[in-house]
Amino acid sequence: MKVEQQIKLKLDQAFKPMHLQVENESHMHNVPKDSESHFKVVLVTHEFEGLNKVKQHQAVYKVLEEELAGSVHALALHTFTPQTWTESMAAPDSPNCMGGNGK
């Protein structure tokens, strides 16, 4: 199973989100073709109600502990409660890669 699929499955099972978006952004970075190392996650769930952003992110890190200890190098998290999602309805665009690997 691809890493992107694993991330989607684990987050869906753990948080029962009303919105989940997982994007493999590895192609935007200085990595080999077809890499699965850089991801953007937009996660909207009632599970985050009453939690600040740090606690929300910690909850995601716990679920994705195996992936973060393995091939996932970067994880851009955009976490929302249903209310905060309704207010914004968007996650920011990811920045362009600055080169990496000494470039």
N, C-alpha and C positions, 0 to 999 in steps of 0.2 A: 504494500500500500504506500502511496506517495505521502510525503510528509504533510503536504497541504491537506490531503484527505484525512490524515490522522488528527491534525489540529482541528479541523471542522467537526469531526466525529466526537472528539473528547470535549470540546467546548459545548456542542449541542447537548450531549448527555449530561454534563455537569451543571449547565446554567439554564437549559430550556429557554433559549433566547427568543425574543419577538423579532429580532433582526440580528443576523450574523453574516459578516462579510470577511473572508480570508483571502488575501491577495499575495501571491508569490511575487515579490518585487526584486528578486535576485538578479533579473536581467538588467536592472538599473545600476548594478554595482560591478566592481571589478572582480568577477568570479567566473569560473568555467561555465560554458554553455550548459543549459538544463539543470543548473544548480537549484537547490531548495534550501537556501540559507538565510534569506531575508524576507520577512513577512510583515504585512500590515493586517491588523485585526480590528474590525469595528464590531463591538458586542453590546447589544441592548438587552437588558434583562431586569426583571423585578428583584432578582437576587442581590443587586447592588444597592437597593434602597437602604438608606441609613448608613452606608459606607462611604468614606471619603475616597478620593482617587487612589491614594496609596494602598488602601485596603482592597479596593477593587482590583488593582493590578497584582497585588500579592495573591489574591484568589486565583487569578488566571495563571500566574507563574507556578502555583502549586499544581494545578491541573496539567500544565504543560512541562512539568519538571523533567521528564525523560527527553523530550525534544530539545529543550534548552541546554541539557547536559550533552546533547549529541550534535546533530548537524545544524541546528538553528543558531545562527550567529547574531541575528538582530530581529527584534520583535517590536514593531511600532503598535502600541495599544491605544485604542480610542474606545473607552468604556463609558456607557451611559445607562441611566435609569430610563424607564419609558418617558418620564416627565422631562428630563433633560434632553432626551432625543427629540421629543416633540418640539422643544424650543429651538433646536439647532438643525436637525434633520441632515446633518452632514459632518463628515470628518475631514480634517485638513488634508491637502495633498502632501505626499511625501516629498522631501527635498531631493534634488539630484545628488548623485554620488560625487564625492570630492576626489575620487581617484583610488585611494587606499594602496596598500602594498608599496609604500614608499614613493608614490607618484605625487 
